[in-house]
Amino acid sequence: MAGAIQDLSDKIFSLSTQAAMETFDDGALVLRLKDQRLTELNFVAQRVIELSDGKRTVGQVACELAHAFEIAETEAETLRFAQSDA
């Protein structure tokens, strides 16, 4: 079903080996090596990538963000869901 919402809370992600990230005080730049595409990240997106280390689940990343940015875990839990085109 196209556009279905799926729960990703138990999934584990990490930055691809086909990408490189350079961090700064207020964010980061990610370079996709395949096509030299550069993407600018704000500080929160930078933290998501850093916490997505191949060991933490999406749910754990959401919990870490909630504590780091002093927001309710329910707000951070929006990370747990993504739209699937499957």
N, C-alpha and C positions, 0 to 999 in steps of 0.2 A: 504494500500500500504506500503510495507516494506521500511524502510529508508526514509520516507517522512519527510520533514522539517516542523516544526510547530512553529508559533509565540507564545512565552510564555510571552510576555510583560505584560499581565494583570494577570498572575498567581501569587499566593502567596505561598511561601514555608517557612518551618522552620526546624530546626534540629529535627529529630525524638526523641521521648521520649525513644526510644530503643538505643540511642547513648549518649555518653558523650564526651565533648571536654575540653581539657586542653590547655590553650594558653601560648605562650612564646613570647619573643621579636621578633623573626624572623619567627614565624609560630605557628602551633598547632598540637596536636595529637587528633584524633577522634577514640574512642573505640566503636565499634558496639557490644552491650551487648549480643546479641543473640548467636554469635559465637566467641566472644572475638577477633574479627579482629581489628587490629590497623592500622590506615592510617595516614601518615604524610602529613600535609598541609603546603604550603609556605604561606608567609604573605598575598598575594592577596587572596588566597583561604580561609584563615582564615577570612578576612574581608567580603568575600561573605557570609560565614556561619553566621557571626555575624549580618550582615545587613539583612539576611533572617530570620526575627524575627516573621514571621506569621502576620505581619501588612503591610509591604512594598511589592509592586508588584516587579516583576523581572525588569520592566522598571525603577522603582524608585531606585532599587539597582544599576543598570547600571549607572544611573545618578549620584548617590552618589560616585561610584567608579571613574567615569570620573573626578569629581571635586577633590576628594581626591588624585588621582594620576596624576592630571593635564594632562589628555589625552583627545582627542576629543571624544565627546559623541558617534560619529559613531563607534569608536573603542570599547568603552564599550558596545555598543548595541549588540555585538556578543553574550552577555549573553542571549539575548532575544530569541535565537533560539536553539532548541535541535532536535536531530534526534529521530524520533519515529519509533518503530518497528511495530506499528499498521497498 
